[in-house]
Amino acid sequence: SGTIGGISVGGLPDGIVDEDTLANLAVSTGKIANNAVNDAKSSLTTGKILQVVELKDTGESTFTSTSYADYKSLAITPASGNKVLVSCVVKYFFIGQASIGYGNQANFGLQILRSNDGFSSNSTTLYSSVSDGGGKYAAHISARGDDSKTVTGGGSWADQFVDDSPGGDGSKTITYKIQAAKGHSDYGNLYLGRNEGSSIILMEIAS
């Protein structure tokens, strides 16, 4: 019941009052039926962050090989068709004699992999640092041409990207992991997580 401009609402033919006729906030939330607005009618679903998982580790891990080895991993269970935002921060430190590479430098590499079966057979490399005959280049420090020097380096490596096709189905666990390796064999050890530690954050994004 009620009137608009003196005209009974109940007496208006269908289709006379459209969205341009209604004033802003003319219809309150309480007047909307529970099933009247679904996902297709809502603009809040696409791009929404549905869940966040985080691994924060302050321990130190030592790497002595030029072959990639596991560092840290974290799992998430996204719904079918959704994306995953992957954000990683790795604290690093290395010390040792400078070796091959451009300008006699020490360097190291990092990789980020994704798997939905425990990495037994079907893993996908989402990121791998640049490498060549001089080493791997997630980060590096030069001894300025003098391979007799002991070089030390430390800092943070960070990367962030959206995994458009993680393969989730609402029940499948999707695991992301970081691997690390020395750039070449002639310098000392690589240490990850020293001091402030490293972290991985995974966010499920509605598609």
N, C-alpha and C positions, 0 to 999 in steps of 0.2 A: 504494500500500500504506500501512499504518498503521492506527491505531485511534483511535476517539473514545469515551471512557468505557468502554474494554475491548471495543468492538464494531469488527470489521474494517470499514474504509471500503468495501472492495470488496464487502462483503456487504449494504450498505444499499440499499434500493429507491430508484429515482429520485424526487426531490421531497421526501425526508425532511429533507435539510439545506438550509435556506434562508438568506437574508441575516441573519435574526435569530439563527440558531443559531451562525453564525461569529463568533468573537471579532475585535475590531479588530486589524488587521495580521496576520490569520491567513493570508492569501494574499499572498505576496510578488510583487513586480513580475516576477521571473523566471519565475513560474508562469503568467503571463498570456500567451496567444498574441498574436503581433504584430497579427493582424487581428481580435482579440476586441473591441477598443474603437474605435469609429469616431466621426466628428464628432457624430452623433446621440446617442451615449452620453456625450459629454463636455460638461461645463458650462464649459469654458475657451474655447470658440470665440466665442460671442456676446459682443460688447462688447470684445473683445480688440483692442489697437492692433497693426495689422499692418505699418504702415510710417509713417515720419515724414520729411518733407522740409522744409527751412528755407531761407529767404532772409534774410540779414543784410546790410544795406547801410549804410555810413557816409558815403556821398556826399550832396551837397546838390542838390535840384532846385527850380527857381524856377517859380512859376505867376503869370501876369499877366492871366488872362482869367476871366470869370465862367462860361464854358462848361467843362464837365468835360473833362479831358485825362488820359491815362494817366500813372500814377506808377510802380508796381511790379507785377510779375506772377510767378506761380509755378505749376508744373504738377505733377500727380500722376496715377498710373494705377491706380485702384481696381478691384477685382473686381466682378462683377455683383451688384447688390443691396446692396453695402456703403455705408456713410455716410462723410462726410468732416468732421472737426472743423477749422474755420477759425479761426485766431487771428492777430490783426494788432495791431501797435503802431506808431504813426506819431508821430515827433518833429516838432514844428512851431514856426515862428517867423514873426511878421509885424510889419511896421513901416510906418506911413504916417499920413496925415491921417484923422481920424475922419470918418464920413460918415453916410448914412442908417441907419435901424435904430432899435431902441429904446434911447434914451439915447446916440445918436450913437456907434455902436460899429463896430469892425472885426470881421468874422467870415469863416468859410470853410466849405466843404462837402467831404464825402468820400463815395464810393460804393465798394461791393464788388460785382464782377460775376463770373459764371461762364460758361464756354463750353467746348464740346467740338469746335469747328470753327475755332478761331483768331479768334473773334469776327466772322467775316465775315457771318453772317446770323442766328445763333441764340444770342444771349447773354441771360442772365437776371440781373436786378439783385437781389441778395440783401440788400443794405443800401443805404439812401440817407439822409443826414442830413436832419433837418427843415428845410424852407425856407418862406419866405413873402415878402411884399413888402419886408421889412427885410433879407433876405439868406438865408444858409445857416448852419446852426447845429451843425456838428460841434464848434466852439469859437468863442468870441467874447470881446471885451474892450471895455468901455465907456469913453468919454471924459467921462462924467458930464454930458452935455448940451452940451458945448462942442465944436462941430465944427471949431474952429481948432486944437485940440490935435493933436499927433502922438502916436499910441498905439503901443505895442509890446506884444507878447504872445508867450509861448512855453510849451511844455509837452509833454505826451504825450496822444495819443488812443489808446484801446485798445478792441477789441471781440473777442468770441469767441462762436461759435455752431456748431451741427451742421447741415450740409447733408444732409438726409435722402434726397434723390434726385439725386445728382450725375450719374447716367447712365453710370457706368463699366461696362465689359464685360471687364475684364482686359487689354485691349490698347489701349483708347482713352485718349488723353491729355486730361485734364480740367484746364483752366487757370483760375486765379483771379487777378483783378487789382484793384488799388486805383486809383481816379481821384480827382482833386482839382480844386477850383475856388475862386476868390475869391467871397465872398458878394455883393459889389457892386463896381462899377467905380471908385468914387471914392477908394479908399484904395490904399496902396502894395502892394508885392509880397508874395506868400505863399511861404515857404521851408519845404520839407519835408526831413527827414533831417539837419538841422543838428546839429552836436555829436555826440550819441550814435547817430544813425542810426535807421533803421526796420527792421521785420522782419515777415515772414509765415511762419507755421508751418502745415503741412497734415498731418493725421493720418488715415490710413484706419482705420475702425472696422468690425470684422466684425459683420454683422447676423444 
